[in-house]
Amino acid sequence: MLLLCGLLLALPFTSAAAPPRDSERPGQELAGVRIALWPDGQVPGEPGTARPARVVERSSDPVHPDRYVDQIDAPYLLVHAPARPNGRALLVIPGGGYQRVVIDKEDRALVPEWVDRAGYTLFVLRYRLPQPGRDRQAALADAQRALRVVRGQAARRGLDADSVSVMGFSAGGHVAARLATGFDAAVYPARDAIDQLSARPARAVLVYPVIDMGAHAHSGSRGRLLGEHPDAALAAQYSMQQQVRADMPPTLLIHANDDRVVSVHNSERMAAALATAGVEHELHLFAHGGHGFGMRVPAGSTLAVWPLLAEAWLAAAGETVGSEPLSSGEGIRPRGSR
């Protein structure tokens, strides 16, 4: 019996994704260029053969799809390239409560404004989600590697490597904040020359982000990432306002005061920590908008200006750090340097 138990414990963990609800059905991933983050079979910490990512459709309205992807063992990027590029790349990290990665409102819905009109090249991340036996730092490892992959491809795509920034939504905002505060954390072994590039974003945009894992936590994100009852030390480690550092990128926070899913206190606490550390930042709070508005905002509302605010914020990337201009290549320093 002891031998049998030992053999079972030694088997690699695989978790079946939750079956779709009655209102859900199989969906299609977005069209576009797909970039694997790591060579096949070399995703750090992932034993065995990767399962295919699963796409699920939740909407019955073909005009307004509402898809998500889960079961992500082999993370990847989807590229949305503009016809008239502005020379800037943006790593986008959608939300989904660390249970799924949403596809439409925080990915596809960005294309008309950010790609077609503003000319950004978007690299949207499908990151690994928490599951038993998986390192809690898997999403950060994916975000670091993604930023490095984007930076490594910048020259051949005609993009400015110095100005590569990150934008995260909801739980994806937590991943983006982890990247902004932990860009040089050693969370996976270096694989190749790409891993010698800096993973520090030029700027960060956090939209209704999950930040706190304490009193103001989004319970679903905390439970999936840390367990139902994390101790104080673990909660502090993943509460991003407690990980703020002076050399992190300038950060823009967007939130609605009436958000009943991820409390506005998350952004307020992050802004207070950024101010204490002397990090350049802005906090924009809107009276109405709730949670998860993404790009689906009524045209007449004040919230409709948030993409323009974010674009103006990102336009400063690569221009100055404090009062010192960035030299060519400054944003692609070797891993671990500042």
N, C-alpha and C positions, 0 to 999 in steps of 0.2 A: 504493500500500500504506500509506504514512504517513497519507494522508487517511482511508482506511478505518479505521485504528487509532484515529485521533483521533475519528472519529464514534462508534465503539464505546465509547470511554472516556467520551464525553459523554452516552451514554444513561443514564437513571436505572436504578439497581440494583434488581432484584427477585430475591428468592430463593424458590424453591419449597420449601415445608415438606417435611421428610422424610416419605416415605410411611409409613403405619401399618404396624406389624408384623403378622404373621399373627394374633396374638392380639388385635389391636385392631380397632375398627370405629367408624364414625361415631357420635357421641353428641349429646345435646341440652344446650344451655346451660340454666342454672337459670332458673326463672320469677322474675319480679320486675321492678321498675322499672329501666330502663337509662338511664343518664345519660352522654351523650358528653362527653368532657373538652373538646374543642374543636369549633367549628363545622365542618360538613362541608367537607373539603378544606383545612382550615387547621391541620392537625397540624404543628408546627414540624419542619422537616427532612425531611418525607416528600413526595417528588415523586410526581406521577402519581396514579392512582386507587387507593384503598385496597382491598386484598383483603379478602374476608369472613373474619372470625375462624373458625378451624377447631376444632371440639370432637371429641375422641377418647375413646372408652370403652375401658378396659383390663381391666375385670372381666367375668367371665361370670356373676357372681352378681347378680341383679337387686335383692337385698336390700342388697347392699354395693357400690354403684357406685364406680368409681375413674376419674373423668374428668379430662381436662386440656384446656386451650385454648392454641393457639399461632397463628402467622400473624396477630399482632395489629398491624395498621398504624394503626388508629384506636382508641386506648385508650378505655376506658369504665369506669364504675362500675355495680355492681349493688347495689340497696338492699334490705336486709332490715329491714322496719319492724315493731315490736312492737305488739300490741293494747293493751298498757299501757306506754307509753314512760316511761322514767325521766328524760327530758330530756337525755340524753347521747349524743353521736355518737362512733363509733369507725371510723377508716379502717383497713381490714384489707388486708394485702399478703401473699398466699399465696406459697409457694415453688415450686420446680421446677427448681432448678439453673441458672437463666438459659437454660433450653432450652424450658420450658413453664411455664404457670401452672396449678397444680392446683386442682380445683374442689370436691372432696368433703370431704376430711379437714380442710382449712384454710379452708373456706368453708361449705358446706352443713352440716357437722357442728357448726358453731358455733351454729346457730340455736336448738336446744332450750335450751341453757344460757344463752347470751348475750342472745338476743332474747326468746324466750318466757318464760323465768324471770326474768332480770335486767333486761329492758326496754331494753337498748341498741339504738340504731338503727345497724346496720352498713352501711357503704359499702365494698364489696369491690372492689379495683382489679384490672383486667385491663390490665397495663402492657406496653409494648413490650419485646421481647427483643432481645439483640444479634444483628446480622447484618452481613455485609460492607457497607460504605458507610453504615451508620447510626452516628450519634454515640453514643459510650459513655455520654453523659449523658442519653440518651433516657428511661431508667427514672426517673432523678431528676427530670427535667422533668415526667414524668407524675405522680409522687408529689407534687411541689410543687403542680401544677395541681389535683390531686385534693383535697388538703387545703384549698386556696382555694375550690374548688367546694363542698365540704361546709360550710365556714365561711360562704360566701355564701348557702347555703340554710337555715342553722340557724334563723333567726328565723321563717320561714314554716312550718317543720316543728316549731316549738315546742322547739327544742334550744338548749343553751347554747353559744354560739360560742366562749367563752373556754376551754371544757374539751375541745374536739375533740382527741383523742389518736390515736396510731398504734400498731398491733400488726402485727409482721411475723414470718414463719416462714421459717427456713432462708435460701435466697437472697432471699426476700422480706424477711427480717430484715436482710439487707445493704442492700436498697433503703430500708427503714425507718431504718436507721442513717445512710445517706447523707442522708435527709431531716432527721433529727434534728441532724446536724452541718453540713448544707449547705442549711438552709431558706431562706437569703437569697442563695445563689449565683445568679448571672445565667446560667442555663443555657438560657433561651429568651426570645425577645423578647415583651414584654408585648402581649397581644391586646386586652384590654378592662378594664372596671372590676374584674372578678374578680381580675385580676392585681395590683391595688393592695392586696389583702388580704395579711396575713402568712401565710406557709406554715409557721410554727413550730408544731409540735404542742405541746399542753399537757404531755403525758407520752408516753413511749415504752415499749412492751413488746416485747422481742426474745426470741423463742422458738427455741431451738437455732439461733441466727443464724450465718450466714457473716459473719465479721468480718475475718480476716487474709487477706492475699493473698501472704504470705511462707511461712515454714516450716510453718505450720499451716493452709494454705489448703485449701479443698475444690477439688480439681484441676479438676473439671468446670466449676464456676462461674468459676474464674479463667481457664481456657482459653477459655471462650465470651466472657467479657467483655473480657479483656486480651490474648488470644492465648497460645499455648503457652509462650512464653519472654519474658515481659515484663521490661523492665529494672527496676532497683531503684527508680528514681524513679517509674515508673508503678505498680509494686506498692505503694509507700508511699502514693501518692495515693489508692488505693482500699482501703487497709488502714484500717479505720475507727477502730481504736485510736490511729492516728496523726493523726486528724482531730478528736479530741475537743476541745471548747472550753468555757470556763467558762459561757457563756450558752446552752448547749444545754438541752433539756428534761430533767427528771429521768427516769431510765431504769431499768427493771426487766429483769433477765436471767434466763431459765429454760433449764436445760440438764440433760441426763443424763450422768453420768460414763462410762457405757458406750456413748456415741454413737461408732460406728465410721465414720460418714460425714462429719460435721462435728465435728472434735475439740472437746472441752470447753475446750481452751486458747483457742478463739476468745472465748468468754464471759469466761474468766478474764483474758485480756489486756485486753478492753474494760473490765472492772470495775476493773482496776489503773489504767488510763488515766483513768477517771472519778474515781477516788479522788485521783489526783495533781492533777487539774484542779479538785477541790472540787465536783464535780457530785453532787447527791443521787442515790443509786442503791441498788439491792439486787441481790444475786446469789444465786439459789437453785439449788443443785446437787442432783440426785436420784441415788441409787445406780444405779437401773435405769430403763430407758425407751427406750434406743437413740435412733434418729433418726426424725423424722417422725411422732411419736405423735399430734400434734394433739389432738383431743378423744376419740380412741379409746384410752382408758386404762382398765385394769381397776379396778373400783370399790374393791377392797380395797388397792390400792397407795398408797404415799405420794405418788406422782406425781399421783394423782387430785385433790389439793388445788390444783394449779397454777392452774386458772381462778379459784378463790376468792381466791388470793393476788393474781392480776392484777386482779380486780375491786376488791379493797381498795386496791390501788395506784392505780388509775384514779380511785377515788372522791375522792382528794385533789386531783385536777386542778381548777384554777380557784380553789382555796381560798387557797393561799399560794405566794409565790415568796420563798424565804428566810423572813424574818419579816414581810414586807410583803404585806398583802392585795391581790389584784387588784381594780382598779376596773372598773366596767362598761365593756366594750369594749376592755379592755387587751389581750385576746388577738387583736384584729383590727386591729393597728397597720398603717400603710401599709408596703408592700413596702420592705425594706432597713432599716427602723428596728428598734431593739432596746429 
